[in-house]
Structures are given as structure tokens and as C-alpha cells.
Amino acid sequence: MRRFLLILCLSLVSLGVASPAMAATTQAFEARFNEGFGRATAHPCPTTELFSICGTGTITGFGEATSLTEVVSFENFDPATSCADVVLRRTITLEDGSSLVLMETGTVCFPGKSTLAPGTAKSFGNPFNIEATFTIVTGTGVFAGAQGSGTDVIKAAGDTGHSRLSGSITLP
């Protein structure tokens, strides 16, 4: 009888310690978004202080999502390279309302010095590419307590852009 109780107690303790619900899990984070500035569509992006792009896409393993990327800062533009430092805040929202906020730091470049072309400040026809690293800063719903990092590559021209995010996410 004593042996049975000892085995039962050890079994219960091991279940509590090794419970999968208590362990954090790290997995690949992959997302793709088709984005625009909202100038050529009936669905403009929300107005932000500097500049924003928004769109729809998919996060592998989580499903369909929307994305709003806001330019937080644009500094150190070099006319010789047609590149600048950029900081972005990306908010991703799943269909169920769960959200993920990323801060991205990187470089934006304007191929062929397109930012110096006539009409730059008046239209969004000038192409640009952004290469950035991101850090997950907060999450809600299925992303509550999320941590992670990775890279983001954005290529845009006209009112169309494509973002590709790759990295890892750890969920509690």
C-alpha cells in the first residue's frame, strides 16, 4: 500500500512539472503580405505621422491576417547611395482579433535614385526596397506573451508592395 501511494504521488508530481501547457514553445515565424499605400484602392491605409503601408496576407500556422506598417523614423538619407535608415512599427492582426506588434530597424533604398526623380513627394510610383530586422514587442490573444525576432524584406513600386518576414516566435 505504501509503495502504491509513493508511485501515485510521484506520478502526480511529474505530471505537474512536465505539463506541456506550462512549457514555452519556439517555432518558425513566416509571414507574407501583399500591401499598398491605399492610394489606388477604395481602402486607404490609416493616416499616420510619416507614412504607412497596409495589406493582407498569411502567417504560416496561424492563418489569414492584416498588416499595418508605420514609418516611425526616416533618417540619414545619403544622396550618393539613395538609401536611408528607417524604423518601422508593424501591427499584424489575425481574423480572431489576436495581434502582434513588431519593431523593425533597417535600411530603405530607392533603386536608380528613384527618390530623387520628379514627383517623388507627389506620387507613390517610385520603387523602394527595405531590409530590416524585427523584434516582437507585444502580442494579444494567441500571441499574448510572444517573443521573437527575424528579418523583413519589403519591395514596393507604385501602390503595391510585398513583405516577407522570416524568423522565430516563442509562445508561453
C-alpha positions in Angstrom: 0.0 0.0 0.0 2.8 2.4 0.9 4.5 1.6 -2.4 1.3 2.3 -4.3 0.9 5.7 -2.6 4.5 6.6 -3.3 4.2 5.8 -7.0 0.9 7.7 -7.2 2.4 10.8 -5.6 5.5 10.7 -7.9 3.3 10.3 -10.9 1.2 13.4 -9.9 4.2 15.5 -9.2 5.8 14.6 -12.6 2.6 15.5 -14.4 2.6 18.9 -12.8 6.2 19.6 -13.5 6.2 18.4 -17.1 2.9 19.8 -18.2 3.0 20.9 -21.8 0.8 23.8 -21.1 3.5 25.3 -18.9 6.3 25.0 -21.3 7.2 27.8 -23.8 7.4 26.7 -27.4 9.6 28.2 -30.1 8.7 27.7 -33.7 9.5 29.3 -37.1 7.7 32.5 -37.9 6.9 33.0 -41.6 4.6 35.7 -42.9 3.8 37.1 -46.4 1.8 40.2 -47.1 0.6 42.0 -50.2 0.5 45.7 -49.3 -0.2 49.1 -50.7 -0.5 52.7 -49.6 -4.2 52.8 -50.3 -3.9 55.5 -52.9 -5.1 53.3 -55.8 -7.8 51.4 -53.9 -11.0 52.2 -52.1 -9.4 51.1 -48.9 -6.8 53.6 -47.8 -4.4 52.9 -45.0 -4.9 54.7 -41.8 -3.2 58.1 -41.7 0.0 58.1 -39.7 2.5 60.8 -38.8 5.1 59.9 -41.5 4.0 57.2 -43.9 2.2 53.8 -43.8 1.5 50.7 -45.9 -1.2 48.1 -45.2 -2.4 44.9 -46.6 -3.4 41.3 -46.2 -1.5 38.0 -46.1 -0.9 34.9 -44.2 1.2 33.8 -41.2 2.2 30.1 -41.5 0.4 28.1 -38.8 -1.8 31.0 -37.7 -3.8 31.9 -40.9 -5.0 35.0 -42.7 -4.0 38.3 -41.3 -3.9 42.1 -41.9 -0.8 44.2 -41.6 -0.3 47.9 -40.9 3.3 49.1 -41.2 4.1 52.7 -40.0 7.3 54.5 -40.6 8.5 55.7 -37.1 11.7 57.4 -38.3 13.5 58.1 -41.6 17.0 59.5 -41.1 20.4 59.8 -42.6 19.4 59.9 -46.2 22.5 59.6 -48.4 22.0 61.0 -51.9 25.1 59.1 -53.2 23.5 55.7 -52.4 19.9 56.8 -52.3 19.5 54.9 -49.0 18.4 55.9 -45.5 18.0 54.4 -42.0 14.4 53.5 -41.2 12.5 52.4 -38.1 9.1 50.7 -38.6 6.3 49.6 -36.4 4.2 46.7 -37.9 0.9 45.6 -36.3 -0.4 42.2 -37.5 -3.9 41.2 -36.7 -5.4 37.8 -37.2 -9.1 37.2 -38.1 -9.9 36.3 -34.5 -8.5 39.7 -33.3 -5.2 38.4 -31.9 -2.5 40.9 -32.7 1.3 41.1 -32.8 3.4 44.3 -32.7 6.9 44.3 -34.2 9.6 47.0 -34.2 11.8 46.9 -37.3 15.1 48.6 -37.9 16.8 48.6 -41.2 17.7 50.4 -44.4 15.5 51.7 -47.2 17.0 52.1 -50.6 15.5 53.7 -53.8 16.8 51.8 -56.9 18.2 54.0 -59.6 17.9 57.0 -57.2 14.2 57.0 -57.8 13.6 59.1 -54.7 15.3 62.0 -56.5 13.1 61.7 -59.6 10.4 64.3 -60.3 7.1 63.7 -58.5 8.6 61.8 -55.5 6.8 63.9 -53.0 3.6 63.8 -55.0 3.2 60.2 -56.1 4.0 56.7 -54.9 5.3 55.4 -58.2 8.9 55.5 -57.1 10.2 52.0 -56.1 11.9 51.2 -52.9 13.3 48.2 -51.0 13.6 47.8 -47.2 15.7 45.2 -45.5 15.1 45.2 -41.7 15.4 43.1 -38.6 12.4 42.8 -36.3 11.8 42.2 -32.7 8.4 41.2 -31.3 7.4 43.8 -28.7 3.9 42.7 -27.6 1.0 40.4 -28.5 -2.6 39.7 -27.6 -4.9 36.7 -27.9 -2.9 33.7 -29.3 0.2 35.9 -29.3 -0.1 37.0 -25.7 3.4 36.9 -24.1 5.0 36.2 -27.5 8.7 36.9 -28.0 10.9 36.6 -31.1 12.9 38.1 -33.9 13.8 37.8 -37.5 14.1 39.7 -40.8 11.7 41.5 -43.1 12.2 42.2 -46.8 9.8 44.7 -48.4 9.8 45.5 -52.1 7.4 48.2 -53.4 6.7 50.1 -56.5 3.6 52.1 -57.5 0.8 51.4 -55.0 1.9 47.8 -54.5 4.4 46.1 -52.1 5.2 42.7 -50.9 6.6 41.9 -47.4 8.3 38.6 -46.5 9.0 38.1 -42.7 11.1 35.1 -41.5 12.3 34.4 -38.0 11.2 32.6 -34.8 8.4 33.1 -32.3 8.3 31.8 -28.7 4.9 31.5 -27.2 4.3 30.8 -23.4 
